[in-house]
Amino acid sequence: MSLIVQKFGGSSVANADRVRNVASIVTDTYKAGNDVVVVVSAQGDTTDDLIAKAKELNDKASKREMDMLMSAGEQISIALLAMTIEKMGFPVVSMLGWQAGFITNSVYSSARIKTMKTDRVSSALDKHQIVVVAGFQGINKYDDITTLGRGGSDTSAVALAAALHADRCQIFTDVEGVYTADPRKVNGALKLKEITYDEMLELATLGAQVLNNRSVEMAKKYNVELEVLSSMKRVPGTIVKEKVKMEEMLIRGVTKDTNCARISLVGIDDVPGVAFKLFNQLAKKNINVDIILQSIGREGSKDITFTVSKDNADEAVELIKQMPYFSNCEISCNTDVAKVSVVGAGMESHPGAAALMFEALYDAGINIKMISTSEIKISVLIALEDADKAVKAVHDRFFNTKNL
């Protein structure tokens, strides 16, 4: 007997037929002799609908009250799924995040899990019940409901799998696994049989929407084996684990991130400590910085260019304008940019990967604005309008059999 944690996103439970389909997958797993814990997101567009309702009444509602509202979506989903499983004749119990033992910090709307108290879940499993848990939520030291932020249900599922020492954590999505590019946009995208935690983490961080990056970080930390698979088709998915067979594959995927903004500071005084003062202040405001480019000093000045998410762009610019160190420099912000990346552990031993990527972009007539590299990734900043064309050009170049 194995313990399986299964997570289903909002599209998988969007309507009655899809809820029945999920119930069938869950009960088939249970009938095979496994203990099953299911983590469910809010149905379809429920979260967006709740946000819209809040804005009708208060467009500046506190994050605490927004968490109280947002958690309602998952409560509906778990009850409906449990009712469906119950009607099929199987023992089942639904639990909210706090009932399942998710204890978080008090950062409303983007809380972090501090500890798990899974006694109630374990007790239900001992009774051979299927446990249906609301993803995306927990409770803090004030007994307030908190939410885990974007992709929080993935994180909930992995946290439960780690705490319960599950044999596998299955993440069901609307695609059949992890692909070398978005199969809905790139013809010839290949489904991977397996991928390492590090590669998956890079892909998730760089814009791939299959898994949330926090969930992959947690899976790696606690060695939780993940499987990404379709809730619509009963076919094997992609295994995410520590080590995989490389199969002589140079890269594992090409991805894009359109949630980017490029901020440039031109004519900064060329004195020690300026970069520290800039990025230290941004860090204090929890503004994450990605690609950074600093010019060679000239005539007593230098330039710094960096990228942040579009969500943080206005706040970052306003913060910089308030800093006296940059009062004499020119500050500009461009949100019409995108980041395209290739990821793969195979690049560590292949010196031509960057040249192959840049050649593909050159042949497609795409100009590179910034470049960032690590052992297993190469990222470039390009014009937003070129993003899809760039992904296709780079994918075609790397996955042409002559180049592998």
Salt bridges, closest charged atoms under 4 A:
ASP17 OD1 - ARG20 NH1 2.96
ASP28 OD1 - LYS31 NZ 3.33
ASP28 OD2 - ARG234 NH1 3.11
GLU65 OE2 - ARG64 NH1 2.73
ASP144 OD1 - ARG64 NH2 2.95
ASP154 OD1 - LYS7 NZ 2.95
ASP174 OD2 - ARG184 NH1 3.47
GLU176 OE1 - LYS191 NZ 3.96
GLU176 OE2 - LYS233 NZ 3.22
ASP182 OD1 - ARG184 NE 3.06
GLU194 OE1 - LYS241 NZ 3.37
ASP198 OD1 - LYS220 NZ 3.36
GLU199 OE1 - ARG252 NE 3.63
GLU225 OE2 - ARG168 NH2 2.51
GLU227 OE1 - ARG168 NH1 3.24
GLU242 OE2 - LYS220 NZ 3.60
ASP270 OD1 - LYS302 NZ 3.64
ASP290 OD2 - LYS339 NZ 2.18
ASP303 OD2 - ARG298 NH2 3.21
GLU359 OE1 - ARG397 NH1 3.22
ASP363 OD2 - ARG397 NH2 2.98
ASP386 OD1 - LYS389 NZ 4.00
ASP388 OD1 - LYS256 NZ 2.37
ASP396 OD2 - LYS392 NZ 2.93
